Amino acid sequence: MHLHIGHHFFGAGNIGDDFMLAGFLASVGTAGRPLTVSCCTPFRIDTQARRFPRISWRPNRLADQIEAVRSCDVWLGLGDSPFQSDSGSWFLDHLVAQVDLCRTFCKPMAYLGVGVNNEDVLALPQSRKIVDQAEHIWTRDDLSAECLSTIARPGAIESGADLSHLFLSEATALAPPTEASLGLILNFERGARFKDIFWLVQEVRTLKGSEHHFFTRLPTAAAGRIKLCAPRYDAARTTDLLAAWPRTEYVASSRYHGLLAAAWRGAKLVAVARSTKIVGAARDLGLDTHGPMRRLAELLDRAAPVPRERLSDLRSRAAAMVEAFLGAIDGIARVGRPTTGRSGAMAAAAPSPRVAASAALADPAPRFPAKDIAVLRLDRLGDMVLSSGFFRELRGLYPAARITAFAHGTSASYLRTCPHVNHVVTMRESVVDVIRLGRRDEFADAFGKQFHGTFDLVVNPRHAWDNSGAALLAKWIDAPIRIAFADTYPDNLGELADCYTLLVEQSPLPRPHPELNVALLRALSDLDHDPGIESWPNSLFLAKWWRQLHGPAMAGSRYYLLGVGASHAGKSWPAPHFAAVASALHDRHGLVPILTGLARDKPCADEVVARLRGPFLDVVDKTSVRDLVAISHLCRLYVGNDSGTKHVAAAAKLPVVEIGWIPEGCPALQEHDPCYFRPYGVEYRVVRPRGNFDTERILSGDAIRAIEPAAIIAAADELLMEREPAVVARWPA
């Protein structure tokens, strides 16, 4: 379970945040949950990594935010008062942007131990958007729960206690304070009885209204009597931050965590109300709150410590709140949710579930040891995407091997971001002629390396007639072990029985290509393998397209891929039909189409655009493969022809409506049937032509043109209705 902390103030310099984070991590550690935790911050990553090494700290660049949200299972707003506007709208603006990211990647959002700083902020539209998107909100005090319940749906708000109680209860063993001493922790966003007076600094930065700010403005005589106590923010432990504050008999605080820390230390407290959140904290502690400081001496006369029993109750409430949250995300893991797939980094580190499960029953060691492996995949983009699981599972068998992939054009571009491949060789279309004529020097010069004789193992996962010359390349490489399916002999290239040293018979039953691809690995080991496909979006490309798709002109838009591209006339649906579907999906679901295709598809795209009634984005012949992969991870659906883009969308875990081109029961085109090339691993609908069409009419496009837009719209409606409730589903019971 990957938990991403979406609040971005950690490391800024407020040690109360550190108290709270330490309490949360301590509670999670006690619970023994196997959580991976990440957080993005624009502030000091070094101090946070030193004190909290369990968390994967990242910069707060948009690319890092996108990658963190895309790869997480749950987004968590942890601690502090996100509902605040006294110091500007920076926090609300950040959370609204996080809401948009989580909606795009279908990630559940929750808030734990949070509060309301000022009640008037709840009237702002940003606050309502944040609350509406949250699966559940656990507040850090009763007053915050009461306030948020006025704008939230029933049952979404639950009162807990501040997470710092979990840290402070362990870090503040009772000891006698210095008699007749006073600690002041005073911060305001809106600007001779004591032997010792300490000015306790919670916010180490010199912000306007902070402790440092006010201390520098004290009269000289007063400043001479007061001792400034500021923690070193680069301290290795959170307890070192707290130790910078001496124990005093009295504490007057306008800081939330300053109150809690002083309460656990047994000080006699005065709560100075600068905002709603201080009122909430004081109420939970059983304290009155006070405004003007002119009556401080009188207030200190009446000050008393918070009873230990009350603090213990707050600690129990905080622990129960964390346990409820962990139970909720356990439920998310059990029932599953729509996801966008694993990131490249996570996919590379995590073994296939099937491999892990079968390792106890079979010998995990491959039959053929190899340090240098060549994979021949001289096919189009769609075939390469369907082979992505093969590369992942091959890496699982050979974790230390150097894997080189030989591929053509766009397929090679797709593989260049694959974490399972060390090197990609982009092959020219003329490779067959070069090798057939024995011009090995020319081949070596073209690719900068003499590949002949340098590999231990060659694998060709193609399971149809070899029309790309992979068998010739396998023979030319001449590795000691060369493996392929028995039906991959080259077409019209003569007797080449010596191209491979081991031929694998495949099942006569029709199976999707990803399953056929990994079936070849049974020749290498007895393990079962996961055929699931995947893609590896580059975080910089994700950020680039996020900015374009969610800029001021298109803020809040939701997108889907409209695949007008087709490799031949038989697969090409008419432009007027595409326009009708696009207009309907915008009217019914508010979705904006992104038209995709190659240069040959430009006339069709231009006609679609001319007929559209709503907004659109046309990227036909304007994007690289990396662009296409990134865009697919920012969309909600694919609707279009049978193409490589369809498989790219499925690898991004988008539901797919495929406009099929082969009618049921067409033996002449059986090898192209959706039973082999359907969208894999996602919800999908393949709408196929009805009626009797001979092969010539199918290839000319008569069959696909018989599919009416209404059938595609109905299929899209079904998938969207299945997917959308899951996006806003609440925590499982």
CORLIN-V636041 format. One record per residue. N is the residue number from 1. D_LAST is the distance of its C-alpha to the last C-alpha in Angstrom with 1 decimal. Layout:
N_D_LAST, N_D_LAST
This chain:
1_18.3, 2_20.5, 3_19.6, 4_22.1, 5_23.1, 6_24.3, 7_26.2, 8_29.8, 9_31.7, 10_31.6, 11_35.2, 12_36.8, 13_38.2, 14_36.1, 15_35.5, 16_32.8, 17_30.6, 18_31.6, 19_30.7, 20_27.2, 21_26.8, 22_28.3, 23_25.8, 24_22.8, 25_24.3, 26_25.3, 27_21.9, 28_20.5, 29_23.5, 30_23.0, 31_19.4, 32_21.1, 33_18.8, 34_20.9, 35_20.6, 36_23.2, 37_23.7, 38_26.1, 39_27.5, 40_30.3, 41_32.8, 42_36.3, 43_37.4, 44_38.5, 45_36.7, 46_39.2, 47_38.3, 48_34.5, 49_35.0, 50_37.2, 51_34.9, 52_31.6, 53_32.5, 54_29.0, 55_28.2, 56_29.8, 57_31.7, 58_33.0, 59_35.3, 60_33.9, 61_35.8, 62_34.1, 63_34.4, 64_32.5, 65_29.8, 66_29.4, 67_29.4, 68_26.8, 69_24.3, 70_25.1, 71_24.6, 72_21.4, 73_17.8, 74_16.5, 75_18.9, 76_18.8, 77_21.0, 78_21.9, 79_23.9, 80_26.9, 81_27.2, 82_26.5, 83_27.3, 84_31.0, 85_34.2, 86_37.0, 87_37.9, 88_37.4, 89_34.7, 90_34.4, 91_30.8, 92_29.5, 93_31.5, 94_30.0, 95_26.4, 96_27.2, 97_28.7, 98_25.6, 99_23.5, 100_26.0, 101_25.7, 102_21.9, 103_22.2, 104_25.0, 105_23.2, 106_19.7, 107_18.2, 108_15.1, 109_16.4, 110_15.2, 111_17.5, 112_17.8, 113_20.5, 114_22.2, 115_24.6, 116_26.8, 117_30.4, 118_32.1, 119_30.7, 120_32.9, 121_31.1, 122_28.1, 123_30.6, 124_31.0, 125_29.6, 126_28.5, 127_26.1, 128_24.5, 129_24.1, 130_22.4, 131_20.0, 132_19.3, 133_18.5, 134_16.1, 135_12.4, 136_12.3, 137_15.4, 138_15.9, 139_19.6, 140_22.3, 141_23.7, 142_23.2, 143_25.7, 144_24.0, 145_20.8, 146_23.0, 147_24.8, 148_22.0, 149_20.3, 150_23.5, 151_22.8, 152_19.0, 153_16.7, 154_15.2, 155_12.2, 156_12.9, 157_15.2, 158_14.8, 159_17.9, 160_18.6, 161_22.0, 162_24.1, 163_23.6, 164_27.4, 165_27.1, 166_25.9, 167_29.1, 168_31.5, 169_30.8, 170_32.0, 171_34.7, 172_36.5, 173_38.1, 174_40.1, 175_43.8, 176_46.4, 177_46.7, 178_50.1, 179_51.7, 180_52.6, 181_50.5, 182_48.4, 183_45.8, 184_45.2, 185_42.1, 186_42.8, 187_41.5, 188_41.8, 189_40.9, 190_43.4, 191_46.1, 192_58.9, 193_56.9, 194_54.9, 195_56.5, 196_53.9, 197_51.7, 198_49.1, 199_47.7, 200_44.3, 201_43.0, 202_39.3, 203_39.8, 204_42.4, 205_43.3, 206_46.0, 207_44.1, 208_45.5, 209_44.4, 210_43.3, 211_44.8, 212_47.4, 213_48.3, 214_49.1, 215_50.8, 216_53.3, 217_54.2, 218_55.0, 219_58.7, 220_60.6, 221_61.4, 222_57.7, 223_56.5, 224_59.1, 225_57.6, 226_53.9, 227_52.6, 228_50.2, 229_47.4, 230_45.5, 231_43.4, 232_44.2, 233_41.3, 234_42.1, 235_41.4, 236_39.9, 237_37.4, 238_35.4, 239_37.1, 240_40.4, 241_39.3, 242_38.7, 243_41.9, 244_43.9, 245_43.4, 246_45.7, 247_44.5, 248_46.0, 249_46.5, 250_45.4, 251_43.1, 252_42.9, 253_40.1, 254_38.8, 255_36.4, 256_32.7, 257_32.6, 258_36.2, 259_35.3, 260_32.6, 261_34.9, 262_37.8, 263_35.7, 264_34.7, 265_38.4, 266_39.5, 267_41.4, 268_42.4, 269_40.6, 270_41.4, 271_38.6, 272_40.3, 273_38.2, 274_38.5, 275_35.2, 276_32.1, 277_30.4, 278_33.1, 279_32.8, 280_29.1, 281_29.9, 282_32.8, 283_30.9, 284_28.3, 285_31.4, 286_33.2, 287_36.0, 288_37.9, 289_38.4, 290_41.8, 291_43.3, 292_47.0, 293_48.1, 294_51.5, 295_50.5, 296_49.1, 297_51.6, 298_50.9, 299_47.1, 300_47.6, 301_49.6, 302_46.6, 303_44.1, 304_42.2, 305_39.8, 306_36.1, 307_35.5, 308_34.0, 309_31.5, 310_30.1, 311_29.8, 312_28.1, 313_25.5, 314_24.9, 315_24.6, 316_22.0, 317_20.0, 318_20.3, 319_19.3, 320_16.1, 321_15.3, 322_15.9, 323_13.9, 324_10.8, 325_11.7, 326_12.4, 327_9.2, 328_7.6, 329_10.6, 330_10.4, 331_7.4, 332_9.7, 333_12.4, 334_11.1, 335_10.5, 336_13.4, 337_14.7, 338_18.2, 339_20.5, 340_24.2, 341_25.0, 342_26.2, 343_28.9, 344_32.3, 345_32.2, 346_28.9, 347_29.9, 348_33.2, 349_31.7, 350_29.0, 351_30.3, 352_29.2, 353_26.4, 354_28.6, 355_31.5, 356_29.6, 357_28.4, 358_31.8, 359_33.8, 360_33.6, 361_35.2, 362_37.8, 363_40.3, 364_38.9, 365_42.4, 366_43.8, 367_46.9, 368_48.9, 369_49.0, 370_49.3, 371_49.5, 372_50.3, 373_48.5, 374_49.4, 375_47.0, 376_48.8, 377_46.7, 378_49.4, 379_47.2, 380_45.8, 381_42.7, 382_40.4, 383_41.5, 384_41.0, 385_37.4, 386_36.8, 387_38.3, 388_36.1, 389_34.1, 390_37.5, 391_38.4, 392_35.2, 393_35.6, 394_39.3, 395_38.7, 396_36.4, 397_39.4, 398_41.9, 399_40.2, 400_43.6, 401_45.6, 402_47.0, 403_45.7, 404_47.8, 405_46.9, 406_49.6, 407_48.6, 408_50.0, 409_49.6, 410_46.1, 411_44.6, 412_46.1, 413_44.7, 414_41.2, 415_41.6, 416_43.0, 417_39.6, 418_38.3, 419_37.5, 420_38.5, 421_42.1, 422_44.9, 423_47.4, 424_47.7, 425_51.1, 426_51.6, 427_53.9, 428_56.6, 429_56.9, 430_60.3, 431_59.2, 432_60.2, 433_63.7, 434_64.0, 435_63.1, 436_65.0, 437_68.2, 438_67.7, 439_67.5, 440_65.3, 441_66.8, 442_65.8, 443_62.2, 444_62.2, 445_63.6, 446_61.0, 447_58.1, 448_59.6, 449_59.3, 450_61.0, 451_58.1, 452_60.3, 453_59.9, 454_57.3, 455_54.2, 456_53.3, 457_51.0, 458_50.7, 459_47.9, 460_47.8, 461_44.5, 462_46.0, 463_46.1, 464_48.5, 465_52.1, 466_53.0, 467_54.6, 468_54.0, 469_56.2, 470_53.6, 471_55.6, 472_58.7, 473_56.9, 474_55.6, 475_59.1, 476_60.5, 477_58.1, 478_59.2, 479_56.5, 480_57.0, 481_53.7, 482_52.9, 483_50.1, 484_49.3, 485_48.4, 486_51.3, 487_51.3, 488_51.6, 489_55.4, 490_56.9, 491_58.2, 492_62.0, 493_62.5, 494_64.5, 495_64.1, 496_61.6, 497_60.6, 498_60.9, 499_58.3, 500_55.6, 501_55.9, 502_52.9, 503_51.7, 504_48.4, 505_48.0, 506_44.9, 507_43.1, 508_44.8, 509_41.5, 510_40.3, 511_37.5, 512_36.1, 513_38.2, 514_35.6, 515_35.4, 516_39.2, 517_39.6, 518_37.7, 519_39.4, 520_42.5, 521_41.0, 522_41.3, 523_44.9, 524_44.2, 525_41.7, 526_39.9, 527_36.4, 528_34.0, 529_33.2, 530_30.5, 531_32.1, 532_29.5, 533_31.5, 534_31.1, 535_33.0, 536_33.9, 537_34.2, 538_36.5, 539_35.0, 540_38.2, 541_38.2, 542_34.5, 543_35.6, 544_38.7, 545_37.0, 546_34.2, 547_37.0, 548_38.7, 549_35.7, 550_34.4, 551_37.7, 552_38.7, 553_39.9, 554_36.6, 555_34.0, 556_30.6, 557_31.7, 558_29.6, 559_31.6, 560_32.0, 561_34.7, 562_37.4, 563_39.3, 564_42.8, 565_44.4, 566_45.9, 567_48.2, 568_50.5, 569_51.3, 570_49.5, 571_46.1, 572_46.8, 573_45.3, 574_47.4, 575_46.9, 576_46.9, 577_43.9, 578_42.0, 579_42.9, 580_41.6, 581_38.2, 582_38.0, 583_38.9, 584_36.4, 585_33.4, 586_34.4, 587_34.9, 588_31.6, 589_29.2, 590_31.2, 591_31.5, 592_34.7, 593_36.4, 594_37.8, 595_40.7, 596_41.3, 597_44.3, 598_47.6, 599_51.1, 600_51.9, 601_49.0, 602_50.3, 603_52.2, 604_49.2, 605_47.0, 606_49.8, 607_49.9, 608_46.2, 609_46.3, 610_49.3, 611_47.3, 612_44.0, 613_43.2, 614_40.5, 615_40.0, 616_40.0, 617_40.8, 618_43.4, 619_43.4, 620_45.5, 621_48.0, 622_46.8, 623_44.3, 624_44.3, 625_41.9, 626_40.2, 627_39.8, 628_38.4, 629_35.8, 630_34.8, 631_34.7, 632_32.5, 633_29.8, 634_29.9, 635_29.5, 636_27.0, 637_28.9, 638_32.2, 639_34.5, 640_37.9, 641_40.5, 642_40.2, 643_41.0, 644_40.3, 645_38.2, 646_35.9, 647_35.2, 648_34.9, 649_32.2, 650_30.3, 651_30.7, 652_29.0, 653_26.0, 654_27.0, 655_26.7, 656_30.2, 657_32.4, 658_35.6, 659_38.8, 660_40.3, 661_44.1, 662_44.7, 663_44.6, 664_43.3, 665_45.9, 666_48.1, 667_49.6, 668_51.8, 669_48.9, 670_46.6, 671_46.3, 672_44.6, 673_42.1, 674_38.5, 675_37.6, 676_39.0, 677_38.2, 678_35.0, 679_32.3, 680_30.6, 681_27.0, 682_25.7, 683_25.0, 684_28.6, 685_31.0, 686_34.7, 687_36.8, 688_40.2, 689_43.6, 690_44.6, 691_48.2, 692_51.0, 693_52.0, 694_54.3, 695_53.8, 696_56.2, 697_54.4, 698_51.0, 699_52.4, 700_54.0, 701_50.8, 702_51.6, 703_48.5, 704_45.9, 705_47.6, 706_46.9, 707_43.2, 708_42.5, 709_40.3, 710_38.4, 711_37.0, 712_35.8, 713_34.3, 714_32.3, 715_31.0, 716_30.0, 717_28.2, 718_26.2, 719_25.1, 720_24.4, 721_22.3, 722_20.2, 723_20.0, 724_19.6, 725_16.3, 726_14.8, 727_16.6, 728_14.9, 729_11.4, 730_8.9, 731_6.4, 732_3.8, 733_0.0
